[in-house]
Amino acid sequence: MAGPLVVLGDSLLDADLSGTASRLTPDAPVPVLDRLEEVRRPGGAALAAAMAARSGHDVVLVTALADDADAAALAELVAEAGVRLVPVGHDGATVVKRRVRARGQSLLRLDSGIAGTPADLGPDALEALAGAGAVLVSDYGHGLTGSDTVRRAVAAAARRAPVVWDPHPRGSAPVAGCRLVTPNRDEASLLAGRSGLLTEGRTGLAAIADEAAALVRAWAAHAVAVTLGPDGALLSHGETSPSVVPAPAVRAGDTCGAGDRFASAAAVALARGAVTLEAVQEAVLAAADFVAGGGAAGLAVSGSSAPAPDPLAAVRSAGGTVVATGGCFDLLHAGHVATLEAARALGDCLVVCLNSDDSVRRLKGPGRPLVPQQDRARVLAALAPVDAVLVFEEDTPAQVLRGLRPDVWVKGGDYAGAELPEAALLREWGGVSVVVPYLDGRSTTRLVSTAAARAAERS
């Protein structure tokens, strides 16, 4: 990337007000929340910028900020994420979206603040856009993208660098020349209908394809990617046949912010030189990983001790049993599948703690893994017994287990008759470690040796 990723758009402050709901009020059938805790994080354009920065990219955020305490808190969160902030003033109050949650489940959302009228871009903002290696416009309908100065600056950037525009029904139309525009399914239908572009008698995927092609023409964009949630995305360049990019299976998770993750990942990929289809493929995977990892709430915790995904919260709230197992799972074979099936049968959900690539190299040597961690995680997540996959960087899963706190920890039969290394750790919270039988003669090492021997025979 020749210059930084410049994220321009409307920022807001997100907050989760979480507690424990164990009883109803005596005067109405509504839950009482105890032990409340509030966690704040950047939202809107600020969230997109923070996610790109935490992935190791140089990011500048150009956004309208009010003069109030919530804006100061938002600026601090953005700085903590490693984003350089170029503020634009506005005369409203910071928009705050506060979700009230219990055991990972949202009960209601409380919105406050007024977007106000943004000031014009100053010289620092114009300089940032002029030097951008890529631009992501994150429009939340608060007025910034309607400014003539903004539109001229973004249009000029689009003539020399990729511009990704994430639109909003209350926002402005993308400027001509955007490399990629990323509405979700409902936004695409609404925006196409508003412009009189809907095709009568078409439904399902055919209707989405028609809408995307029509929006490519209406916006004079190079391409439109309509995000489809768990179904991935449909990419259209206009007249040619569209591409459908499927998403890996994610059994449950918090989807808040998934669209921002998609758009930021696509912008970074395009800036790196990826073609549009490759960028959309990367964006689909990034959004799926984001949802599986707990969504925007998961950004508050770094490293391998990430909070348990939502499926675990649902199991625990119902009094169920959380089971975990771990390993490298480098070349998946029947022995792995047997272990996973046996582990899942011991409870109500199964989490696989997966050694990262660096962890595998330290344990197995420089020639391993044969399969990178992203691919290993994707294959595991697609298996019927597996409900979630957590990648850890350490040599042992102790840290991730402390964050996860499973009821049962399962290892394969090569530990039969011995105390598992994790047994004492599990006892700290009342859990238990158990061993399940391996299928005899199945191992990744044996597969590698067999393949090497046969290759030698042919040479």
N, C-alpha and C positions, 0 to 999 in steps of 0.2 A: 504494500500500500504506500503510494508516494506521499500522502499526507494523512492526517487523522480522519477517523470517521466522525463527521459532524452530525449530531442528532438535533434536529430543529423541530420544536413542537410544543404542545401544551403539557405541562407537568402538574401533578397533584400529589397530595400526601395520602398514602394508604395507611390504614391502621387496623389491626386485628385486636379486638377486645375479647379475650378468651377466658372462660371459666368452667366450672363444674356444675352440671345440672343434675341434681339428684332428687328434686321434689317440685311439686307444683304449688303455685300460690293458692291460699284458701279461698280467695274471692274470684278467681278466674282460672280456666284450664291453660295456664301458661307457665313455662319453667322459671324457676328461680336460679340465677347464676351466682355461685359463690366463688371466692378466691380469684377475683378478676385480675388479669394481667394484660397490659396493653403493649403491643409491639408495633412500632412505626417503621415504614419503609418507603422508598420513592415509588411514585406511580406515574402512569402515562409515559410521556417522553423521557422522564427521569428514570423510570424503570428500564426502558429500552437501552438507555445509555449505560446504566449501571451493569446490566447483564453483559453488554459488549465489553465493558472495561474489565469485568471480572473474568472474562475469557482471555485476557491478556492483550487487548487492543488499546491503542491511543485514541481516546474519545474526548470530544468537545461537545458540551450541551449548550445550545442556544435556546433559551426558554424565557417566558414571561413570569416574573416573580413579583408578588405583592410585597408591601412593607408591613409585615406582621410576624408574630412569633412562629406561626406554622411555616411560613416561607423560610425563616431562619433555620428551623429544624430540617426542612427539606434540603436546603443548601448544605447543611452539615452532613446529611446522609449521602448526598451526591459526592461530596469531597471524600468521605470515607471509602466510597466505591472506587476512587481513583479517577474520577471524571473532572475535567477542567470546565468550570461553569462560566458562561458568558450570559449574565442576566439582562433581560429586557423588562423594564418596569410595566406595571399596569395598575389601574385605579380600583381594582376590586379587592376581594379577600381570598386567600388561598383556599382552593377547593380541597376538602378533606372527605375521603370516603372511608367510613369506619364500619367494618363487619363485626357483628356480634356472633361469637362462635362458642360451641360446646362440644368437646370431644372430636374436634376436627370438622364438625358440621356447622355450616352457616345458618343462623336463625333469622337474621334480618340485617339490612344495611342502612346506616344513618349517614346522609350526605349533608354537608354544610359548606359555606363559602360561595362567593360570586366571582365568576371568571373576570369580569371587568373588561376594559378596553386596553389592549396592549399598546405600548409606545412604539415608535418606529425603531427599526434596527439602527444601532450605533456603529461606529467605525470598527470596534472589536468584533462584532458579530459579522459584519460584511467581510472583514479580513479573514475570519475563520472559514466562511463559506467559499471565499475565493481560493483558499489553500487546501480545501478538503480533498482527500483521496477518495471519498465516497460520502454521500449525504443520505440520511434517513429522515424523512419528514413524518413525524408522529402526530397526526391531527386528531385531537379530541373535541373539535368543534368549539373551541374557546376564542377563536377570532384571529390568532396569530397568522395563520396561513392565508388569510384574506388580504393582508397588506400588500399593496402594489410593490413596495420595496422588497418584501420577502419573495414575492413571486418572480420578480425580475432577477433577483440574486440566485434563486434556485434554478430558474430556467438557464441562466448563464452557466451554473455549475453542471447542469445536465449535458451541456455541449462538450464537456471535457472529462467528466467523471460519472460513474454510475450513481443514479438517484433512485432510491426506493421510497415510494409514497404509501403510507398506511392510512387510508382514508377514513372518514367518519360521516355518517348521514347528515350531521349538523355542520360539517366543515366545508371547505372549499374544494372545487374540482382540482385534480392534479394538474400541474403545468405540463405543457407538451414536451415530449422527449424523455420522460421518465423511463428508466430501464425496466422497472418492475413496479406494479401497483398491486397491493395485497389486501383487498377487501375480504371479509368472511362471507359465508353463504348468504346470510340475511342482508348484509350491507350491499352485496352485489345485486341481489334481486331488487332491493329498494332503490338503489341508485340507477339501475337500468330502467325500472318502471317509471321513476320520476322523469327520466329523459325520453320516455316513449320508445324504449328499445326492446321491450319484451316481445317474445314470439308466441303467438296464440297457439294453444293446443300442444305445447311441449311441456313435459314434466321431467322430474328426476335429473339424471346426469345430462340428458340432452338439453334441458332448459338451462342448466348451469353453463354448459359449453356455449350456448347461444348468447347468454348474458355476458360471459367473459369476452367473447369475440366482439360483441357490440361495444363493450366498454373500451377495448383496445382502440377501436376506431374513434369513438367519441372523445377519448382523452389524448389521442395521438401518442399513445404509449408504445414502447417496444413489446411489452407483454403484460398480462394480468394473471396473477395467481390467486384463485379463489380458495381460501382455506376452508376445509370441511371437517374440522375437529378431529375425531378419532378416525375418520376416513382419509386423512391426508390433505391433498391439495390438487386442484385442477389448474394446469398451466396452459394459457392460450396466447398465441402470437397473432391472432386475428383470423385469417382465412384458412390456415392449415389445420390439420387435425390436432386437437388438444392432447396434452400428456396428462395422465393421472398418476400422481406420486402417492403410493399408499403409505400409511403410517404404521410403525410397529405397534403391536398390541400393548396397551396400557390399561390394566384392569380397573383402575380407579385413580383418582388424584384431584388436585386443585387446579382447575383450568384458568383461574384468574391470572392474566398476564401472558397467556400462551401466545396470543396474537403478537404482542410486543416481542416475545422471544423469537418467533418466526421471522418477523420483519428485520430485527437486528442481525440475526444469523445470515439471512439472505444478503443484506447489505455488506457485511464483512466478507462473505464468499465472493460476491461480485467484485469488490475492491481488490481482492487477492488475484483476480483474473479468471475466476470460474465462469463458464458459460451459464446462461440463465437456468437451464434445466438442472445442472449440477448444483447451483445455488439453492434452488427450490428443494432439491433432495436433501441437502444439508440442513435447510431450515425446518423441514418436516421432522427430521431426526432430532434436531435441537429442541423443537417444541415438545416432542414426545418425552424426551429425557427430562425436560423442565417440569412437565406435569407429573411424571412418575416420581420425581424427586421432591414433591411437595409444593410445586408451584412457587409463586412469589414469596410465600411464607418460608420456604426452604432457603432463600437467599440470606436470611438472618444468621444461618449457621454454616460455617465453612468446614472443609475437611471431611473425614469419613464418619464423624459422629453426627451425621444429619438426622433430623427427626424422622420418626417412622412415617411412612406414607399413609394416606388416608385409609386404605383397606385395613390396616392394623388397628386404627382407632375404631373403626366400625366393629371389628371382631371383638376388641376388648370391651367396648360399650355393651355388647351383647353377652358378655361373660364367656367368650370363646377362648381358644388356646392358640397362641402365636408360636409357630415352629420356625426355627432357622437352621440352615446348614451352610457350609462354606467350602471353598476350594478354588483351584485354578480353572477347571473345566476347559482345558486348552483344546483338545480334540474330543468333542462330545461322543460318547459311546454308550453301549447298552448298560454297562456298569453304572455310569452316571445316572441314567434314566431310572434304573432300579432303585438307587439310593434316593433320588428325588421323589419317586412314587411312594416309597416306604416312609419318608419323612413327612410328606403331605398327609398321609393317612393317620398321623399321630395328632393332628389338630385341625384348626379351621382355616388357616392360611399359612403359606410357606414363603419365607424370605431367604434368598440366596445371597450370602456375603461373598463377593467375588474378588479375588486378588487382582490388583492392578497389574499393568504390564511391568512396571518397575519392581513390584513385589515378587512377581513370578520370576523375573531375571535373578533376583537375589536368592530365591529359593531353589531354582532349577538350573541356573547357569545362563550364560550369555546367548545360547541358542534358543531359548524359550522366552515368551510363548511363541507358538507358531501362528496363533490367531490373536489379533489385537483385542484389547479389552472391550471396545465398543461393539465389535462383532460378537464376541463371546456373550456379552450382556444381552444383545438383541436376540441371539438364538435361545438363551435360557428363558428370557421373558416370554417367548412364543410357546413354551412348553406348557401343557395343561396343568401340571402340578404346581407351577411357580406363580406366585402372586406378585412378587416384587423382587428386584435385584438391586443390591447396594454394593458399589465398588469401594474397596478400602486400599490405602496406600501402604499400610504397615506390614510387617512380616507375619503378624498374628492378627486375628479378628477381635482382639480384646477391646479396643477402643470403640469399634462400631457396635459390638455387643452391649457395651455400657449404655450407648445411646438407644439401642433397639430394645433391650431388656426382654428377650423372648422367654416364653414359658418352658420351651424345650429346645435344646441344642443337639443336633444330630451329626454324627460322623460315620464314615464307612467302616466296614468290618476289619480293616487292618489294625484297629485299636482294640479288638476283642480281648477281654481279659485284663486290660490295663485301664488306669485312671486317665480320663481325657484331660488334656492340658487346661481346658476351659471349665472343668467341673467346679472348681472352687469359686470361680467368678460367677457362675450361674446360681450358686447357692446364696450369693449376696442378696438377691431379690426373690429367692424362693423358687428358682428355676431348677431344671434337672438336665444333665447331659446323658445321652444314650447312644448306643452303637447299633447300627443296622447292618445286616450281611451285605457283602459285596457279591457280585456275580464273579465266579472264579475265572481267572485268566483274562479279565478285561482291564486294560490300563492304557493311558496315553503313552507311557514310556514303551510299552510293548508294541503299540501301533507304530510309533516312530521307528523303533528298531526293525520291525518287519518291513516297513516301507524302504528303509535304507538298505536292508539286505537284498530286497528284490531289485532295487535300482542298481546295486553293485553287480548282481547276476546278469543284468541286461547289458552292462557296459563292457 
